[in-house]
């Protein structure tokens, strides 16, 4: 339980021994809490980026990655990667700017607006990561169907047997199952980390709203 919640609990007691804080004192507590939350959103996003970068680095010499790189599809992969990094860099900048704005806020109304902006930016960040995963998977699947010699030969064999539709359907279904699983894991992670932080930020917003009433 944080400092503000403890004080609110104390105010409900009848012994009258606890002084009531002024508007500015309560505002400063909420400002400090909000600034800390937004700072952690920025830090966690960087840790998340570092984690996935390490995973990609660890698997870059795996057989599947080497086979994929041998398909000579840099004209697709490089632009997709660059776009992803540019958008992620923008979100990191946005999170840092949110932290700076909230830390320098000097009135409740502006702080409430900055909290709403932060919540929106986090939701857009999560949505981008999930959409990017779906797009990258779809492109990877198309590349495999189009250029992977083993899969192309399997498709030709299936076509000769009249089972081409079944072959593609099975391949797409397996990919979709893994994709749904990956999205579920990511959603749980985002709910567990960013969701908790956003709930705390939303609680601060409600406290500010009460101050303004």
C-alpha positions, 0 to 999 in steps of 0.5 A: 500500500503506497503513502497516499493510500495509507494517509487516506486510510488514516483520515477515516479514523476518528481519533483526529490525530492525523493532520489533513494534507493540503491540495498541493501536498496531495498533488505532489504525492500523485505527481511523484507516483505518476512520474515513477510509474512512467519512468518504469514504463520507459525502462521496462520497454527498453528491457523488453527490447534488449530481451528480444534482441538477445533472443534473436542473437542467440538463434541467429546461427540456428539451422532454421535461421541459416536456411531462411537467410539463404533464401536471399530475401533481404529486399523484404527483411531489411526494410521490414526490420528497419521500419520496426526499429524506427517505430520502436525508437519512436515509442521509446522517445515517446515514453521518455518524453512522457516521463519528462512532461509528467515530471515537469508538470505544475498543475493537476489539469495538465498532469491528467492530460499527460497521464491520458497521453501516456496510457494511449501511447502504451496501448499503441505500443502494445498494439504495434508489437502484436500487429507487427508480429502478425505481419512478420509471420504472414510475410515469413509464411509467404516467403517459405511458400514461395522460395523455400525449396523443400516446401516448394517440392512438398507443394508440388508433390501435394498438387500431383496427388490432388492434396494441394489445398490440404497441404496449404491448409495444414501448414497455415493452421499450424502456423496460426496455432503457434501465432495465437499462442505467441500472441496469448503469451505476449498479451499476458506479459503486457497485462502483467507488466504494463497493465498493472502500471496503467492501472496505478496510473489510472488510479492517480488520474481518478485521484486528480479528478477528485482534487479538481472537483 
